[in-house]
Amino acid sequence: MSFDYKKAKFNFVEQRNKFFIFSLVLIVVGFGVLFAKGLNLGIDFTHGTKVRIHADHSISVDKLQS
């Protein structure tokens, strides 16, 4: 049993309004999520370099910078 593509008919022009509304809904939902959650920018977009230092005791900022 195979599918005959020559006999298959789907009128895309007739369904264009449904496809347009579906696309519009997806775009609106995407923008809603973008504005609600924001972008998760990595270190390359937030400027600078990140350095982590682990110490067993507290260290002053001056001592750390030197």
Distance bins in CASP14 RR format, pairs under 12 A and 6 or more apart:
PFRMAT RR
TARGET T0000
AUTHOR 0000-0000-0000
RMODE 2
METHOD distances of the structure
MODEL  1
2 8 0 0 0 0 0 1 0 0 0 0 0
9 15 0 0 0 0 0 1 0 0 0 0 0
10 19 0 0 0 0 0 1 0 0 0 0 0
11 18 0 0 0 0 0 1 0 0 0 0 0
11 19 0 0 0 0 0 1 0 0 0 0 0
12 18 0 0 0 0 0 1 0 0 0 0 0
12 19 1 0 0 1 0 0 0 0 0 0 0
12 20 0 0 0 0 0 1 0 0 0 0 0
13 19 0 0 0 0 0 1 0 0 0 0 0
13 20 0 0 0 0 0 1 0 0 0 0 0
15 21 0 0 0 0 0 1 0 0 0 0 0
15 22 0 0 0 0 1 0 0 0 0 0 0
16 22 0 0 0 0 0 1 0 0 0 0 0
16 23 0 0 0 0 0 1 0 0 0 0 0
17 23 0 0 0 0 0 1 0 0 0 0 0
17 24 0 0 0 0 0 1 0 0 0 0 0
18 24 0 0 0 0 0 1 0 0 0 0 0
18 25 0 0 0 0 0 1 0 0 0 0 0
19 25 0 0 0 0 0 1 0 0 0 0 0
19 26 0 0 0 0 0 1 0 0 0 0 0
20 26 0 0 0 0 0 1 0 0 0 0 0
20 27 0 0 0 0 0 1 0 0 0 0 0
21 27 0 0 0 0 0 1 0 0 0 0 0
21 28 0 0 0 0 0 1 0 0 0 0 0
22 28 0 0 0 0 0 1 0 0 0 0 0
22 29 0 0 0 0 0 1 0 0 0 0 0
23 29 0 0 0 0 0 1 0 0 0 0 0
23 30 0 0 0 0 0 1 0 0 0 0 0
24 30 0 0 0 0 0 1 0 0 0 0 0
24 31 0 0 0 0 0 1 0 0 0 0 0
25 31 0 0 0 0 0 1 0 0 0 0 0
25 32 0 0 0 0 0 1 0 0 0 0 0
26 32 0 0 0 0 0 1 0 0 0 0 0
26 33 0 0 0 0 0 1 0 0 0 0 0
27 33 0 0 0 0 0 1 0 0 0 0 0
27 34 0 0 0 0 0 1 0 0 0 0 0
28 34 0 0 0 0 0 1 0 0 0 0 0
28 35 0 0 0 0 0 1 0 0 0 0 0
29 35 0 0 0 0 0 1 0 0 0 0 0
29 36 0 0 0 0 0 1 0 0 0 0 0
30 36 0 0 0 0 1 0 0 0 0 0 0
30 37 0 0 0 0 0 1 0 0 0 0 0
30 38 0 0 0 0 0 1 0 0 0 0 0
31 37 0 0 0 0 0 1 0 0 0 0 0
31 38 0 0 0 0 0 1 0 0 0 0 0
32 38 0 0 0 0 1 0 0 0 0 0 0
33 39 0 0 0 0 0 1 0 0 0 0 0
34 40 0 0 0 0 0 1 0 0 0 0 0
39 45 0 0 0 0 1 0 0 0 0 0 0
39 46 0 0 0 0 0 1 0 0 0 0 0
40 46 0 0 0 0 0 1 0 0 0 0 0
41 47 0 0 0 0 1 0 0 0 0 0 0
41 48 0 0 0 0 0 1 0 0 0 0 0
42 48 0 0 0 0 0 1 0 0 0 0 0
42 50 0 0 0 0 1 0 0 0 0 0 0
43 49 1 0 0 1 0 0 0 0 0 0 0
43 50 1 0 1 0 0 0 0 0 0 0 0
43 51 0 0 0 0 0 1 0 0 0 0 0
43 52 0 0 0 0 0 1 0 0 0 0 0
44 50 0 0 0 0 0 1 0 0 0 0 0
51 64 0 0 0 0 1 0 0 0 0 0 0
51 65 0 0 0 0 0 1 0 0 0 0 0
52 64 0 0 0 0 0 1 0 0 0 0 0
53 59 1 0 0 1 0 0 0 0 0 0 0
53 61 0 0 0 0 0 1 0 0 0 0 0
53 63 0 0 0 0 0 1 0 0 0 0 0
53 64 1 0 0 1 0 0 0 0 0 0 0
53 65 0 0 0 0 0 1 0 0 0 0 0
55 63 0 0 0 0 0 1 0 0 0 0 0
55 64 0 0 0 0 1 0 0 0 0 0 0
57 63 0 0 0 0 0 1 0 0 0 0 0
58 64 0 0 0 0 0 1 0 0 0 0 0
59 65 0 0 0 0 0 1 0 0 0 0 0
59 66 0 0 0 0 0 1 0 0 0 0 0
60 66 0 0 0 0 1 0 0 0 0 0 0
END
